[in-house]
Amino acid sequence: MPIDGRKVEHYRVRQGKTRRELADAAGYSYSLICQIENARTGTGSEKSAQAIADALGLTIDDIWLDRKR
């Protein structure tokens, strides 16, 4: 299931983190974080989703795309 970029951005901003800080904490590039947030939906792998969720102190379910909306 793909990552919901809106959720990633929401949690990141809420925590006062920059995209660069999230990228560093997750172990991924700044450009990937930008791509995920800008695409809003449908990007990222399970591995990257888990790393991003961990970096934000969330579960992977918190940032998965909810297809019911």
N, C-alpha and C positions, 0 to 999 in steps of 0.2 A: 504494500500500500504506500502511496506517495506521501511526501511531507507537505503540510499546509504552510506555505510561506507566510501567510498572514498571522498564523499562530506563533511562528518562530519570531517574527518581528515584534508582535505584541509582548511576548514574554521577555524578549531581549530588552526592549525599551523600558518596560516596567521595572526591570532590574537595573536600569541605568548603564547597561553595557553597550559599547560600540560594536559595529560589525567586526572590526579588527580584533577586539577583545574576545568575542565569541569564537571567531575563527581560530585564534591562538589556543583558547581553552579546549576547543573541540579537536584540534589537530588537523584542521582543514584550511584551505586557502580562503582569503578574503573574497576572492572572486566567486567561489562556490557559495559562500553565505549570501553574497549579493544576488547570485543567480537564483537561489532558493527563494529568497524574500521577494525578488522582483517578479519571478514567474508566478508567485502566489500559490499555485497548486501544481501537483504532478511531477515534481522534481525530487531528486535525492534517492539514495538507496537505504536499505534497512541499516546498514553499517553506519552511514553518515547520520541517519536519523537518531540512532542510539547515542552516537558521540555528541551530537548537538543537544539532545535531551539531557544527557549527563552533565554537559557544560552549563546548562541552565538549571540544573537541579530538578529536572522533571522526569516523568516516565515517557517512554516512546509513544504511548497512547495519547499523551497530551499534545503532541505535534503532528500526529497522523491526520491526513485529510479525511474529514467526515463527509462521506458521499451521500448522507441522508439530507443534507441541506439543499 
